[in-house]
Amino acid sequence: MLKKELRLHYKSKRALLNSDTIANQSLEISNRMLSLPIWNFSFYHTFLSIKENQEVDSSPLITILQGKDKNIVVPKTISANRLENYLLTDSTLLKPNKLNIPEPVDGIKIEDNKIDVVFIPLLAYDKNGNRVGYGKGYYDSFLAKCRKDVTRVGLSFFEPEEEIKDVGEHDIPLDYCVAPDNIYKF
């Protein structure tokens, strides 16, 4: 399928998920991540979920990261397809932006090259690790500025598609994708 078709299809599929399913599957995804070989690093970047979009809830993941005493980094939208990253602390004030994404108001800025692992929101992905987001390019631009050895982990309620037909040269694939019942390594 093409990205445009996948966006429509997976937005519709997520719209059918109720809040209990989202909560339970988000917890399953977070617990499943504990078996990934990613826990010896220091800086972990994670998205903050948009509840209205019925995304995987990143709060169980954040709880795990806090329990492991990791540095948690969250994004802030600066301009079209550009993110800055801030350390999430007990004093970090979060406020929804114009897209209703919770973001840090200010705080301790973390440079892209400090980040070891990135947890990435997505709508769909394929068996080659290619992903489909909302189409704005925020994560591809951000990942292009990270170190080459940064570990990229997608989170999804669904299993992979066979193939995304229109992968572009600027699309950066995942290393893993974690679903409620499986972990995919690419």
C-alpha positions in Angstrom: 0.0 0.0 0.0 1.0 3.6 -0.4 1.5 5.9 2.6 -1.6 8.0 2.0 -3.8 4.8 1.9 -2.1 3.5 5.1 -2.6 6.7 7.0 -6.3 6.6 6.3 -6.6 2.9 7.0 -4.7 3.0 10.3 -6.4 6.2 11.5 -9.7 4.3 11.0 -8.4 1.2 12.8 -7.2 3.2 15.8 -10.5 5.1 15.9 -12.2 1.8 16.7 -10.0 1.2 19.8 -11.7 1.9 23.1 -9.8 3.5 26.1 -9.5 0.1 27.9 -7.9 -1.6 24.9 -5.5 1.4 24.4 -4.5 1.3 28.1 -4.1 -2.5 28.2 -2.2 -2.8 24.9 0.0 0.2 25.8 1.0 -1.6 29.0 1.7 -4.8 27.1 3.9 -3.0 24.6 5.8 -1.3 27.4 6.3 -4.6 29.3 7.4 -6.3 26.1 10.1 -3.7 25.5 11.8 -4.9 28.6 13.2 -7.8 26.6 14.9 -5.5 24.0 18.7 -5.1 24.3 18.4 -1.4 24.8 18.7 -0.8 28.6 22.4 -0.1 29.0 22.1 3.4 27.6 21.6 6.8 29.3 19.4 9.0 27.1 16.0 7.8 25.9 13.8 10.0 23.7 10.1 9.3 23.8 7.0 11.0 22.3 4.2 12.2 24.5 1.0 10.6 23.3 -1.9 12.5 21.7 -4.9 11.0 23.5 -7.4 12.2 20.9 -5.4 10.3 18.1 -5.7 7.1 20.1 -1.9 6.6 20.0 0.0 4.1 22.1 0.1 5.6 25.6 3.8 6.4 26.4 3.2 6.9 30.1 3.8 3.2 31.0 7.1 3.4 29.1 8.0 6.6 30.9 7.3 4.9 34.2 9.7 2.1 33.3 12.4 4.6 32.2 12.0 6.4 35.5 12.2 3.1 37.5 15.5 2.3 35.6 16.8 5.8 36.5 17.2 6.8 32.8 17.4 10.3 31.3 14.1 10.8 29.6 14.1 13.3 26.7 10.9 14.6 25.1 10.4 16.7 22.0 9.1 20.2 21.4 8.0 21.4 18.0 10.1 24.4 16.9 9.0 24.9 13.3 7.8 23.0 10.3 9.3 19.5 10.7 11.9 20.5 13.4 12.0 19.3 16.9 14.1 20.3 19.9 14.6 17.9 22.8 14.3 18.6 26.5 15.1 16.6 29.6 11.9 15.4 31.3 12.2 16.1 35.1 9.8 16.4 38.0 9.7 20.2 37.4 9.1 20.1 33.6 5.9 21.9 32.7 4.1 20.4 29.8 1.5 22.3 27.7 -0.3 21.1 24.5 0.8 22.8 21.3 -1.5 23.7 18.4 -1.6 20.0 17.3 -2.6 19.1 20.9 0.8 17.4 21.5 2.0 17.8 25.1 5.3 19.6 25.0 7.8 21.0 27.5 7.4 24.8 28.0 11.1 25.1 28.7 13.8 23.2 30.5 17.2 21.6 30.0 17.8 21.2 26.2 19.5 18.0 25.1 21.4 17.9 21.9 20.4 15.3 19.3 23.8 13.5 19.4 23.4 12.7 23.1 20.3 10.5 22.5 20.9 6.8 22.5 17.4 5.3 21.9 14.3 6.9 20.3 10.8 5.6 20.8 8.8 6.7 17.7 5.1 7.1 17.2 3.7 5.8 14.0 0.5 4.8 12.2 1.8 1.8 10.2 5.1 0.0 9.4 6.2 -2.8 7.2 8.3 -6.0 7.5 11.4 -4.0 6.4 11.1 -1.5 9.2 9.8 1.4 7.1 7.2 3.4 8.9 4.3 5.8 8.2 3.7 8.7 10.5 1.4 11.6 10.1 3.3 12.9 7.1 4.9 16.0 8.4 8.5 14.6 8.5 9.3 15.6 12.1 10.8 12.3 13.1 12.7 11.7 9.8 14.3 15.2 10.2 15.1 14.6 13.8 16.5 11.1 13.2 18.7 12.4 10.4 20.4 14.6 13.0 20.9 11.9 15.6 24.0 9.7 15.8 24.1 6.9 13.2 24.1 4.3 16.0 20.9 5.6 17.7 18.4 2.8 18.3 15.0 3.5 16.7 12.0 1.7 18.2 8.5 2.1 16.9 5.4 1.4 19.0 2.2 0.1 17.4 -1.0 -1.6 18.3 -1.0 -3.4 15.0 1.1 -6.0 13.1 3.3 -4.9 10.1 2.2 -4.5 6.5 4.0 -6.6 3.9 5.5 -3.5 2.2 5.1 0.3 2.1 5.3 1.0 -1.7 6.4 4.6 -1.7 9.3 4.7 0.7 11.5 7.8 0.0 15.2 8.5 0.3 14.7 10.6 3.4 12.6 8.0 5.2 14.6 6.5 8.1 13.7 2.9 9.0 13.2 1.4 12.5 15.5 -1.0 14.2 12.6 -2.5 16.1 8.9 -2.2 16.3 7.0 -3.4 19.4 3.4 -4.5 19.2 1.2 -6.0 22.0 2.0 -9.6 20.9 5.4 -9.4 19.1 8.7 -7.6 18.7 10.0 -7.1 15.2 13.7 -6.6 14.6 14.8 -5.2 11.2 
